[in-house]
Amino acid sequence: MKIMPSNIPPALSLSVHETSSAKNAEKVAAEKRSDAAMRQVAEEFEAVFVSQMFKHAGLEKAFGPEAKAFSQILMTEMSQQMAAKSDFGFADKVYEQLKSRQKVDEE
C-alpha cells in the first residue's frame, strides 16, 4: 500500500509533528545555553581586565608586602563584583564578538 499524505493516520501525523517540535525545542535550548556560556565568558574576561587595572594602579601593594596574598584575593573579588555590577562595556563587546564569530562558523 502506498502511503500518501492523505493516507497517514492522524495519530502518526501528530507524532511526526511532535518530533519536529521537540527537535526545534532542543535547538532553541542549545542556543540559549550557548548564549549563556558566551555571556559568562565575556563577564569573566571583564573581571580579569578590571583586576589587571587594579594591579597596574598599585592596589596590589596597598596593604604592604606582608599581605600580598590577601590583597590579590581582595582585588580578584572586587574586580568580579565591579564587573558584575558596573557597566564597563567590555563584557558586552566581547559577547558581541563571540556571537558574530559563532555566526561565521555556522555559515
Secondary structure, DSSP 8 states (H G I E B T S, - for coil): ----GGGS-HHHHHHHHHHHHHHHHHHHHHHHHHHHHHHHHHHHHHHHHHHHHHHHHTGGGTT-GGGHHHHHHHHHHHHHHHHHHS--SHHHHHHHHHHHHHHHHH-
